[in-house]
Every structure is written in structure tokens, then in C-alpha cells.
């Protein structure tokens, strides 16, 4: 089995609520949260403009809710590479990994992509 690492990010209450609703309506159930977010990250990292989309998530305020997810180590490697790419374009951005995961969630909610569409 693929090794996983637990990671946590902070999100806005409203975003957390919308995400939970979408996870349920997509048929993942509440235990499918990590799977849903992982798919969102995988999709997000394939977008050609993901660095600028990550920058947009940097402006979020009132990050009061905490989400914990289990991320497969092979995806963590992709995230680490993507962080380097984002830092090249936005060298002063802090919390790139959290911003990237938040941006992934937002993009999945906006684009309403299901696994079959990817």
C-alpha cells in the first residue's frame, strides 16, 4: 500500500461547509474527504496556470476551520515540485502548500469536475 502523510490546512468556515456539501453530493460520503481533496489536488496540478491560482488563495482571510487529510507520498512529491514552481513566480508567498491545497479545493468547487471528466 502507498505510504501516506497526514497534513492539515486552515480554511474559511464557508469554504469548509461548501466542500462538505460537495463531497456528499459527489457521492464520497464523509469518509471520502481525503480522496476528494487528493483528486482536487491532482487535477489542480495539471492546470497550466496553477501558480497564479495558488497566488489567489494567498489572499484568503478568516481561516478558522482546520481540515486534516491523508496525502499519498507520491502526491507529496508532486506537491513539493509544484511548491518550487510557485516560489519561482511568487518568491515572497508564505504557506505555499496550504494555499495550493486551498486553491485546489476552490477550483474543484468552481469547475465541478468529477473523476469521469478529468
Phi, psi and omega per residue, in radians:
X1 nan 2.556 -3.129
X2 -1.200 2.307 3.117
X3 -1.190 2.536 -3.133
X4 -2.226 2.647 3.104
X5 -2.138 2.347 3.120
X6 -1.398 2.331 3.079
X7 -2.408 2.622 -3.129
X8 -2.223 2.513 3.049
X9 -2.339 2.769 3.057
X10 -1.768 2.448 3.117
X11 -2.380 2.886 3.055
X12 -1.255 2.584 3.117
X13 -0.948 -0.794 -3.093
X14 -1.088 -0.756 3.125
X15 -1.127 -0.731 3.131
X16 -1.052 -0.789 -3.131
X17 -1.109 -0.803 3.136
X18 -1.082 -0.719 3.138
X19 -1.090 -0.798 3.132
X20 -1.056 -0.733 3.106
X21 -1.068 -0.765 -3.093
X22 -1.178 -0.693 3.124
X23 -1.035 -0.788 -3.139
X24 -1.174 -0.790 -3.100
X25 -1.212 -0.420 3.061
X26 -1.386 -0.077 3.064
X27 1.499 0.316 -3.130
X28 -1.492 -0.433 -3.049
X29 1.281 2.951 -3.070
X30 -1.216 -0.400 3.103
X31 -1.392 -0.154 -3.102
X32 -1.629 0.189 -3.086
X33 -0.994 -0.864 -3.121
X34 -1.053 -0.767 -3.135
X35 -1.058 -0.776 -3.136
X36 -1.078 -0.802 -3.124
X37 -1.189 -0.697 3.108
X38 -1.048 -0.782 3.101
X39 -1.077 -0.674 3.118
X40 -1.097 -0.740 3.135
X41 -1.145 -0.799 -3.135
X42 -1.031 -0.760 3.111
X43 -1.124 -0.817 -3.091
X44 -1.009 -0.764 -3.088
X45 -1.212 -0.226 3.064
X46 -1.541 -0.175 3.124
X47 -1.291 2.338 -3.110
X48 -1.137 -0.446 -3.091
X49 -1.809 0.413 -3.081
X50 -1.023 -0.582 3.113
X51 -1.061 -0.731 -3.141
X52 -1.255 -0.559 3.071
X53 -1.189 -0.570 3.069
X54 -1.147 -0.679 3.133
X55 -1.085 -0.646 3.121
X56 -1.071 -0.698 -3.125
X57 -1.186 -0.282 -3.137
X58 -1.176 -0.361 -3.076
X59 -1.533 0.018 -3.093
X60 -1.213 2.492 3.098
X61 -2.158 3.014 3.129
X62 0.976 0.925 3.124
X63 -1.509 1.488 -3.009
X64 -1.775 -0.393 -3.113
X65 -1.687 2.489 3.115
X66 -1.911 2.304 3.079
X67 -2.037 2.259 3.058
X68 -1.936 2.375 3.128
X69 -2.383 2.693 3.049
X70 -1.725 2.006 -3.087
X71 -1.851 2.211 3.090
X72 -1.070 2.490 -3.083
X73 -1.035 -0.578 3.129
X74 -1.148 -0.564 3.072
X75 -1.295 -0.613 3.089
X76 -1.034 -0.643 3.101
X77 -1.097 -0.772 3.108
X78 -1.111 -0.702 3.119
X79 -1.099 -0.777 3.132
X80 -1.045 -0.721 3.091
X81 -1.127 -0.722 -3.135
X82 -1.145 -0.631 3.104
X83 -1.043 -0.748 3.126
X84 -1.060 -0.755 3.135
X85 -1.102 -0.754 3.131
X86 -1.135 -0.748 -3.137
X87 -1.109 -0.513 3.082
X88 -1.100 -0.698 -3.087
X89 -1.533 -0.515 -3.110
X90 -2.295 1.288 -2.994
X91 -1.103 -0.405 -3.097
X92 -1.692 -0.015 3.135
X93 -1.126 2.347 3.074
X94 -1.851 2.712 3.094
X95 1.099 0.727 -3.061
X96 -1.010 -0.762 -3.102
X97 -1.069 -0.832 3.121
X98 -1.096 -0.755 3.118
X99 -1.065 -0.695 -3.126
X100 -1.132 -0.741 3.136
X101 -1.190 -0.734 3.086
X102 -1.058 -0.788 -3.138
X103 -1.094 -0.640 3.109
X104 -1.084 -0.776 3.131
X105 -1.097 -0.822 -3.120
X106 -1.054 -0.802 -3.121
X107 -1.103 -0.689 3.127
X108 -1.145 -0.692 3.113
X109 -1.151 -0.714 -3.124
X110 -1.194 -0.833 -3.028
X111 -1.465 -0.237 3.129
X112 0.864 0.782 -3.120
X113 -1.431 2.331 3.023
X114 -1.806 2.949 -3.115
X115 -1.016 -0.629 -3.081
X116 -1.230 -0.390 -3.119
X117 -1.505 -0.305 -3.038
X118 -1.311 nan nan
